[in-house]
Amino acid sequence: MAEGIVAIDLFCGAGGLTLGLERAGVKVAAGVDLDDRFRWAYEKNSRSSFLHANVARLSAEDLKPFYARARVRVLAGCAPCQPFSTYGRTRSAPDDRWALLKSFARIVSELRPDVVTMENVPGLRDHEVFDRFVSSLHDNGYGVGHDVVDCANFGVPQHRRRLVLVGVLQGRAALPRSTSSEAPSTVRDAIGHLSPLRAGETDPRDPLHVASRLSPLNMARIRASQPGGTWRDWPEDLRAACHRRGTGRTYPSVYGRMRWDEPAPTITTQCYGFGSGRFGHPEQDRAISLREAALLQSFPPDWQLFPQGTRPILKAGGTAIGNAVPPKLGEAIGRAILRSVEEAPTAAIS
């Protein structure tokens, strides 16, 4: 661990960013989330403590004890992204959609950590709320850098475009460095070694290697699907009514199989469902399992999500995995934080 550099992970979920920061050498003192269902997985897979709390109601005083021995205080705030995501449009009022980012900005202003970081969907950068957030950081004395990156350039076996921001108090922000000179990690690299499964089955040796059931119609559809193809490859009698209409022709990415020798498409909270995206296994007649989704997000092979003896819940697992920061991207963010601290003026980091 980098001596004296301590982070708190707001909106931590199941701990993808925490795991990445720890890999980079950043000590994470606490993860904070409103959903207490993440507690077991978070604490099982990290060296950090889980704080069940609503970030909107947190104050700087609530967080200061976690930094008691810190030389450099890092605050991460990867707020839930659905309001600005192309995968999760909502009808929330603007004030509701922006509330979590505003809460993060408020805590930064109160706490004035040495380093601030955020990972979110690229669409956030097109909204006024992001401009206001960056302006707030500048007003509080932070040097800010941000960019949209593809996780496939950081060793994640998945194309996943994300907005990454780093802010350094009275310093200059370094951003994650890609590994694009290396061959991208592929679906085969990540999941090709796993035991075969049928739809609806669970691997008795790994409860997280569980695949959702398929209806007879969807079984016929996946058998007619080619890796990298779409529902347009199917015979007419297998196509859904919505696909026969003109509006349905703009959604070619649903009901598809992944390709073995390419990175996966973006893993979402619905990744366990064949009809929710290109989440069909490259050759087995089923959607990917929760274990496969976790590996495609770059979680380690021994990562656990549910306590031993409990039955995995596909929806809960999909939410935890699909919303997570890929740990390998988190590690790259952690290394950028370390470079930012090394390059900061001595007086800026006390």
VENJOKA-V634725 format. One record per residue. RES is the residue in one small letter. PHI is phi in whole degrees, -180 to 180 (* if undefined). PSI is psi in radians with two decimals (NA if undefined). OMEGA is omega as a letter, one per 30 degrees, with the letter a starting at -180 (NA if undefined). Layout:
res=RES phi=PHI psi=PSI omega=OMEGA
res=RES phi=PHI psi=PSI omega=OMEGA
//
This chain:
res=m phi=* psi=2.47 omega=l
res=a phi=-68 psi=2.11 omega=a
res=e phi=-61 psi=2.20 omega=l
res=g phi=80 psi=0.01 omega=l
res=i phi=-97 psi=2.01 omega=a
res=v phi=-126 psi=2.33 omega=a
res=a phi=-118 psi=2.69 omega=l
res=i phi=-120 psi=2.33 omega=a
res=d phi=-108 psi=1.71 omega=l
res=l phi=-76 psi=2.59 omega=a
res=f phi=56 psi=0.81 omega=a
res=c phi=-72 psi=-0.41 omega=a
res=g phi=56 psi=-2.40 omega=a
res=a phi=-83 psi=-0.01 omega=l
res=g phi=102 psi=0.43 omega=l
res=g phi=-62 psi=-0.80 omega=l
res=l phi=-68 psi=-0.74 omega=l
res=t phi=-56 psi=-0.81 omega=l
res=l phi=-60 psi=-0.75 omega=l
res=g phi=-66 psi=-0.74 omega=l
res=l phi=-62 psi=-0.74 omega=l
res=e phi=-63 psi=-0.69 omega=l
res=r phi=-61 psi=-0.61 omega=a
res=a phi=-77 psi=-0.23 omega=a
res=g phi=105 psi=0.19 omega=l
res=v phi=-95 psi=2.18 omega=l
res=k phi=-74 psi=2.26 omega=l
res=v phi=-106 psi=2.02 omega=a
res=a phi=-80 psi=-0.57 omega=a
res=a phi=-159 psi=2.58 omega=l
res=g phi=-114 psi=2.38 omega=a
res=v phi=-118 psi=2.28 omega=l
res=d phi=-155 psi=2.62 omega=l
res=l phi=-77 psi=-0.39 omega=a
res=d phi=-95 psi=1.83 omega=a
res=d phi=-70 psi=-0.20 omega=l
res=r phi=-65 psi=-0.34 omega=a
res=f phi=-82 psi=-0.20 omega=a
res=r phi=-55 psi=-0.88 omega=a
res=w phi=-60 psi=-0.89 omega=a
res=a phi=-64 psi=-0.70 omega=a
res=y phi=-62 psi=-0.87 omega=a
res=e phi=-76 psi=-0.48 omega=l
res=k phi=-68 psi=-0.63 omega=a
res=n phi=-103 psi=-0.05 omega=a
res=s phi=-132 psi=3.06 omega=l
res=r phi=-100 psi=0.27 omega=a
res=s phi=-107 psi=2.91 omega=l
res=s phi=-100 psi=2.59 omega=l
res=f phi=-100 psi=2.25 omega=l
res=l phi=-112 psi=1.99 omega=l
res=h phi=-81 psi=1.86 omega=a
res=a phi=-160 psi=2.72 omega=l
res=n phi=-91 psi=2.00 omega=a
res=v phi=-58 psi=-0.55 omega=l
res=a phi=-62 psi=-0.39 omega=a
res=r phi=-108 psi=0.04 omega=l
res=l phi=-78 psi=2.64 omega=l
res=s phi=-124 psi=2.94 omega=l
res=a phi=-60 psi=-0.62 omega=a
res=e phi=-63 psi=-0.55 omega=l
res=d phi=-67 psi=-0.51 omega=a
res=l phi=-96 psi=-0.42 omega=a
res=k phi=-55 psi=-0.68 omega=a
res=p phi=-59 psi=-0.50 omega=a
res=f phi=-72 psi=-0.30 omega=l
res=y phi=-101 psi=0.31 omega=a
res=a phi=-53 psi=-0.66 omega=a
res=r phi=-111 psi=0.34 omega=a
res=a phi=-84 psi=2.38 omega=l
res=r phi=-88 psi=-0.64 omega=l
res=v phi=-127 psi=2.18 omega=a
res=r phi=-101 psi=2.17 omega=a
res=v phi=-114 psi=2.33 omega=l
res=l phi=-124 psi=2.09 omega=l
res=a phi=-107 psi=2.44 omega=a
res=g phi=-142 psi=1.46 omega=a
res=c phi=-95 psi=1.37 omega=a
res=a phi=-64 psi=2.60 omega=l
res=p phi=-50 psi=2.41 omega=a
res=c phi=-101 psi=-0.10 omega=a
res=q phi=-53 psi=-0.66 omega=a
res=p phi=-60 psi=-0.44 omega=a
res=f phi=-115 psi=0.19 omega=a
res=s phi=-97 psi=2.51 omega=l
res=t phi=-71 psi=-0.23 omega=a
res=y phi=-93 psi=-0.20 omega=a
res=g phi=-146 psi=1.09 omega=l
res=r phi=-67 psi=2.43 omega=l
res=t phi=-126 psi=2.94 omega=l
res=r phi=-104 psi=0.31 omega=a
res=s phi=-63 psi=2.60 omega=l
res=a phi=-65 psi=2.64 omega=a
res=p phi=-53 psi=-0.73 omega=a
res=d phi=-62 psi=-0.63 omega=l
res=d phi=-68 psi=-0.72 omega=a
res=r phi=-67 psi=-0.58 omega=a
res=w phi=-92 psi=-0.13 omega=a
res=a phi=-59 psi=-0.74 omega=a
res=l phi=-68 psi=-0.69 omega=l
res=l phi=-68 psi=-0.64 omega=l
res=k phi=-64 psi=-0.69 omega=l
res=s phi=-63 psi=-0.72 omega=l
res=f phi=-61 psi=-0.80 omega=l
res=a phi=-61 psi=-0.69 omega=l
res=r phi=-63 psi=-0.78 omega=a
res=i phi=-65 psi=-0.69 omega=l
res=v phi=-59 psi=-0.77 omega=a
res=s phi=-64 psi=-0.67 omega=a
res=e phi=-75 psi=-0.73 omega=a
res=l phi=-88 psi=-0.60 omega=a
res=r phi=51 psi=1.04 omega=l
res=p phi=-66 psi=2.82 omega=a
res=d phi=-71 psi=-0.59 omega=a
res=v phi=-135 psi=2.42 omega=l
res=v phi=-122 psi=2.43 omega=l
res=t phi=-142 psi=2.69 omega=a
res=m phi=-150 psi=2.50 omega=l
res=e phi=-127 psi=2.35 omega=a
res=n phi=-160 psi=-3.07 omega=a
res=v phi=-76 psi=2.58 omega=a
res=p phi=-58 psi=-0.56 omega=a
res=g phi=-61 psi=-0.38 omega=l
res=l phi=-60 psi=-0.58 omega=a
res=r phi=-67 psi=-0.31 omega=a
res=d phi=-89 psi=0.02 omega=a
res=h phi=-109 psi=2.63 omega=a
res=e phi=-60 psi=-0.55 omega=a
res=v phi=-60 psi=-0.60 omega=l
res=f phi=-71 psi=-0.73 omega=l
res=d phi=-59 psi=-0.70 omega=l
res=r phi=-66 psi=-0.68 omega=l
res=f phi=-63 psi=-0.81 omega=l
res=v phi=-64 psi=-0.71 omega=l
res=s phi=-62 psi=-0.68 omega=l
res=s phi=-62 psi=-0.71 omega=l
res=l phi=-64 psi=-0.78 omega=l
res=h phi=-60 psi=-0.75 omega=a
res=d phi=-62 psi=-0.48 omega=l
res=n phi=-93 psi=0.16 omega=l
res=g phi=92 psi=0.35 omega=a
res=y phi=-97 psi=2.37 omega=l
res=g phi=-83 psi=2.27 omega=a
res=v phi=-123 psi=2.37 omega=l
res=g phi=-130 psi=2.48 omega=l
res=h phi=-151 psi=2.66 omega=a
res=d phi=-159 psi=2.77 omega=l
res=v phi=-99 psi=2.20 omega=a
res=v phi=-124 psi=2.79 omega=l
res=d phi=-104 psi=2.14 omega=a
res=c phi=-59 psi=-0.42 omega=l
res=a phi=-61 psi=-0.39 omega=l
res=n phi=-84 psi=0.06 omega=l
res=f phi=-125 psi=0.39 omega=l
res=g phi=88 psi=0.07 omega=l
res=v phi=-84 psi=2.26 omega=a
res=p phi=-79 psi=0.97 omega=a
res=q phi=-165 psi=2.37 omega=l
res=h phi=-81 psi=2.03 omega=a
res=r phi=-150 psi=1.85 omega=a
res=r phi=-84 psi=2.23 omega=a
res=r phi=-137 psi=2.59 omega=l
res=l phi=-90 psi=2.18 omega=l
res=v phi=-120 psi=2.31 omega=l
res=l phi=-128 psi=2.43 omega=l
res=v phi=-132 psi=2.33 omega=l
res=g phi=-127 psi=2.39 omega=a
res=v phi=-124 psi=2.21 omega=a
res=l phi=-66 psi=2.10 omega=a
res=q phi=52 psi=0.64 omega=a
res=g phi=-146 psi=-2.95 omega=a
res=r phi=-116 psi=2.29 omega=a
res=a phi=-84 psi=2.31 omega=l
res=a phi=-96 psi=2.51 omega=l
res=l phi=-107 psi=2.79 omega=a
res=p phi=-57 psi=2.48 omega=l
res=r phi=-99 psi=2.25 omega=a
res=s phi=-78 psi=2.84 omega=l
res=t phi=-109 psi=0.60 omega=a
res=s phi=-65 psi=-0.26 omega=l
res=s phi=-72 psi=-0.30 omega=l
res=e phi=-91 psi=2.72 omega=l
res=a phi=-65 psi=2.38 omega=a
res=p phi=-65 psi=2.57 omega=l
res=s phi=-73 psi=2.44 omega=a
res=t phi=-112 psi=2.99 omega=l
res=v phi=-58 psi=-0.74 omega=l
res=r phi=-62 psi=-0.76 omega=l
res=d phi=-58 psi=-0.69 omega=a
res=a phi=-82 psi=-0.74 omega=a
res=i phi=-127 psi=0.02 omega=a
res=g phi=-64 psi=-0.32 omega=a
res=h phi=-90 psi=-0.15 omega=a
res=l phi=-75 psi=2.70 omega=l
res=s phi=-64 psi=2.49 omega=l
res=p phi=-66 psi=2.61 omega=l
res=l phi=-134 psi=2.71 omega=l
res=r phi=-101 psi=2.79 omega=l
res=a phi=-56 psi=2.30 omega=l
res=g phi=88 psi=-0.08 omega=a
res=e phi=-93 psi=2.78 omega=l
res=t phi=-126 psi=2.34 omega=l
res=d phi=-68 psi=2.11 omega=a
res=p phi=-63 psi=-0.34 omega=l
res=r phi=-92 psi=-0.21 omega=a
res=d phi=-149 psi=1.71 omega=a
res=p phi=-60 psi=-0.40 omega=a
res=l phi=-79 psi=-0.26 omega=l
res=h phi=-86 psi=1.29 omega=a
res=v phi=-128 psi=2.35 omega=a
res=a phi=-114 psi=2.50 omega=a
res=s phi=-70 psi=2.74 omega=l
res=r phi=-72 psi=2.75 omega=l
res=l phi=-124 psi=2.41 omega=l
res=s phi=-69 psi=2.82 omega=l
res=p phi=-55 psi=-0.66 omega=l
res=l phi=-66 psi=-0.79 omega=a
res=n phi=-70 psi=-0.48 omega=l
res=m phi=-65 psi=-0.73 omega=l
res=a phi=-64 psi=-0.65 omega=a
res=r phi=-67 psi=-0.79 omega=a
res=i phi=-69 psi=-0.54 omega=l
res=r phi=-68 psi=-0.41 omega=l
res=a phi=-92 psi=0.00 omega=a
res=s phi=-94 psi=2.51 omega=l
res=q phi=-109 psi=2.59 omega=l
res=p phi=-55 psi=2.23 omega=a
res=g phi=80 psi=-0.07 omega=a
res=g phi=-87 psi=-2.97 omega=a
res=t phi=-139 psi=-3.13 omega=l
res=w phi=-64 psi=-0.27 omega=l
res=r phi=-67 psi=-0.29 omega=l
res=d phi=-80 psi=-0.21 omega=a
res=w phi=-79 psi=2.75 omega=l
res=p phi=-66 psi=2.73 omega=a
res=e phi=-56 psi=-0.63 omega=a
res=d phi=-71 psi=-0.24 omega=l
res=l phi=-94 psi=-0.19 omega=a
res=r phi=-77 psi=2.46 omega=l
res=a phi=-71 psi=2.72 omega=a
res=a phi=-59 psi=-0.67 omega=a
res=c phi=-66 psi=-0.48 omega=l
res=h phi=-76 psi=-0.36 omega=l
res=r phi=-80 psi=-0.35 omega=l
res=r phi=-81 psi=2.77 omega=a
res=g phi=-59 psi=-0.65 omega=a
res=t phi=-67 psi=-0.53 omega=a
res=g phi=-71 psi=-0.33 omega=a
res=r phi=-72 psi=-0.17 omega=l
res=t phi=-90 psi=0.06 omega=a
res=y phi=-120 psi=1.18 omega=a
res=p phi=-79 psi=-0.17 omega=a
res=s phi=-86 psi=-0.14 omega=l
res=v phi=-84 psi=2.75 omega=l
res=y phi=56 psi=0.91 omega=l
res=g phi=-126 psi=2.81 omega=l
res=r phi=-100 psi=2.61 omega=l
res=m phi=-76 psi=2.81 omega=l
res=r phi=-99 psi=2.42 omega=a
res=w phi=-59 psi=-0.81 omega=a
res=d phi=-104 psi=0.53 omega=l
res=e phi=-135 psi=2.81 omega=l
res=p phi=-62 psi=2.67 omega=l
res=a phi=-69 psi=2.81 omega=l
res=p phi=-71 psi=3.05 omega=a
res=t phi=-58 psi=2.20 omega=l
res=i phi=-81 psi=2.11 omega=a
res=t phi=-111 psi=-3.13 omega=l
res=t phi=-68 psi=-0.26 omega=l
res=q phi=-103 psi=0.41 omega=a
res=c phi=-66 psi=-0.26 omega=a
res=y phi=-85 psi=-0.05 omega=a
res=g phi=-107 psi=2.20 omega=a
res=f phi=-61 psi=-0.63 omega=a
res=g phi=-86 psi=0.09 omega=a
res=s phi=-101 psi=-0.01 omega=a
res=g phi=167 psi=-2.85 omega=l
res=r phi=-90 psi=1.17 omega=a
res=f phi=-111 psi=0.24 omega=l
res=g phi=-73 psi=2.45 omega=l
res=h phi=-61 psi=2.55 omega=a
res=p phi=-57 psi=-0.57 omega=a
res=e phi=-137 psi=-0.38 omega=l
res=q phi=-86 psi=2.57 omega=a
res=d phi=-85 psi=1.30 omega=a
res=r phi=-170 psi=2.92 omega=l
res=a phi=-79 psi=2.85 omega=l
res=i phi=-63 psi=2.67 omega=l
res=s phi=-84 psi=2.95 omega=l
res=l phi=-62 psi=-0.67 omega=l
res=r phi=-63 psi=-0.75 omega=l
res=e phi=-64 psi=-0.71 omega=l
res=a phi=-62 psi=-0.73 omega=l
res=a phi=-64 psi=-0.73 omega=l
res=l phi=-65 psi=-0.65 omega=l
res=l phi=-70 psi=-0.32 omega=l
res=q phi=-89 psi=-0.02 omega=l
res=s phi=78 psi=0.34 omega=l
res=f phi=-69 psi=2.63 omega=a
res=p phi=-70 psi=2.79 omega=a
res=p phi=-62 psi=-0.45 omega=a
res=d phi=-97 psi=0.18 omega=a
res=w phi=-64 psi=2.39 omega=a
res=q phi=-118 psi=2.50 omega=a
res=l phi=-118 psi=-0.55 omega=a
res=f phi=-124 psi=2.54 omega=l
res=p phi=-59 psi=2.59 omega=l
res=q phi=-58 psi=2.36 omega=l
res=g phi=94 psi=-0.17 omega=l
res=t phi=-98 psi=2.64 omega=a
res=r phi=-85 psi=2.18 omega=l
res=p phi=-59 psi=2.42 omega=l
res=i phi=-105 psi=2.06 omega=a
res=l phi=-59 psi=-0.80 omega=a
res=k phi=-64 psi=-0.80 omega=l
res=a phi=-64 psi=-0.71 omega=l
res=g phi=-65 psi=-0.73 omega=l
res=g phi=-62 psi=-0.70 omega=l
res=t phi=-63 psi=-0.82 omega=a
res=a phi=-63 psi=-0.77 omega=a
res=i phi=-77 psi=-0.80 omega=a
res=g phi=-68 psi=-0.51 omega=l
res=n phi=-88 psi=-0.13 omega=a
res=a phi=-73 psi=2.62 omega=l
res=v phi=-74 psi=2.18 omega=l
res=p phi=-57 psi=2.21 omega=a
res=p phi=-54 psi=-0.62 omega=l
res=k phi=-68 psi=-0.58 omega=l
res=l phi=-69 psi=-0.71 omega=l
res=g phi=-59 psi=-0.67 omega=l
res=e phi=-65 psi=-0.72 omega=l
res=a phi=-64 psi=-0.67 omega=l
res=i phi=-64 psi=-0.74 omega=l
res=g phi=-60 psi=-0.73 omega=l
res=r phi=-67 psi=-0.60 omega=l
res=a phi=-65 psi=-0.67 omega=l
res=i phi=-62 psi=-0.78 omega=l
res=l phi=-62 psi=-0.72 omega=l
res=r phi=-65 psi=-0.68 omega=l
res=s phi=-62 psi=-0.72 omega=l
res=v phi=-67 psi=-0.73 omega=a
res=e phi=-63 psi=-0.62 omega=a
res=e phi=-90 psi=-0.14 omega=a
res=a phi=-73 psi=2.58 omega=l
res=p phi=-57 psi=2.50 omega=a
res=t phi=-55 psi=-0.68 omega=a
res=a phi=-70 psi=-0.38 omega=a
res=a phi=-78 psi=-0.60 omega=a
res=i phi=-109 psi=1.86 omega=a
res=s phi=-106 psi=NA omega=NA
//
